[in-house]
């Protein structure tokens, strides 16, 4: 794909179509990876993106129970005194 370099104030930039933005889920910012002879543009992904909704669904389905007990059966608390 070939795109033109356009003037943006004192800088230059490229314009991405709405189709490309939607296809690659690009929102307000991107990550640029600078290589020796090329630049890679990647959508910026927020850490833990979607976790809130996933936790909500887990709670609603009853799938948010601990996988381990808080206290082990053979645990000796006196050793920690």
C-alpha positions in Angstrom: 0.0 0.0 0.0 1.3 3.4 -0.9 0.3 6.6 1.0 1.3 10.2 0.6 3.2 12.2 3.1 1.1 15.2 4.1 1.9 18.5 5.8 0.6 18.8 9.4 1.7 22.2 10.8 5.5 22.3 10.8 5.6 18.5 10.6 4.7 15.8 8.1 2.5 12.7 8.6 0.5 10.0 6.9 -3.2 9.7 6.7 -4.8 6.3 7.5 -8.2 5.5 6.1 -11.2 4.7 8.4 -11.1 1.1 7.1 -7.5 0.6 8.2 -8.1 2.2 11.6 -11.1 -0.1 12.2 -9.4 -3.2 10.8 -6.3 -2.9 13.0 -8.3 -1.4 15.9 -6.2 1.8 16.0 -7.7 4.4 18.4 -5.9 7.6 19.5 -2.3 6.4 19.8 -0.1 3.9 18.1 3.2 2.3 18.9 6.1 3.0 16.5 8.8 0.4 16.2 11.9 1.8 14.5 13.9 -0.8 12.6 17.1 -0.3 10.6 15.3 0.3 7.3 11.6 0.5 8.1 9.0 1.7 10.6 6.3 -0.5 12.0 3.0 1.0 13.2 1.1 -1.1 15.7 -2.1 -0.3 17.6 -1.4 0.6 21.2 -2.9 -2.1 23.5 -3.7 -1.1 27.1 -2.4 -3.7 29.6 -5.3 -5.6 31.1 -7.6 -4.3 28.5 -11.0 -6.0 28.8 -10.3 -7.5 32.2 -13.1 -5.6 33.9 -15.7 -7.1 31.6 -14.1 -10.5 31.9 -14.2 -10.4 35.7 -17.8 -9.2 35.6 -18.8 -12.2 33.4 -16.8 -14.6 35.7 -18.7 -13.3 38.7 -22.1 -13.6 37.0 -21.3 -17.2 36.0 -20.0 -18.1 39.4 -16.5 -18.8 38.0 -14.6 -16.4 40.3 -13.9 -18.7 43.2 -10.3 -19.1 44.6 -8.4 -22.0 43.1 -6.6 -22.7 46.4 -7.6 -22.5 50.1 -6.3 -19.5 52.1 -4.7 -21.9 54.6 -3.1 -25.2 53.9 -4.2 -28.2 56.1 -0.6 -29.0 57.1 0.5 -25.4 57.7 2.1 -24.8 61.2 1.7 -21.2 62.3 4.0 -21.5 65.3 7.0 -21.5 62.9 6.3 -17.9 62.0 6.5 -16.5 65.6 
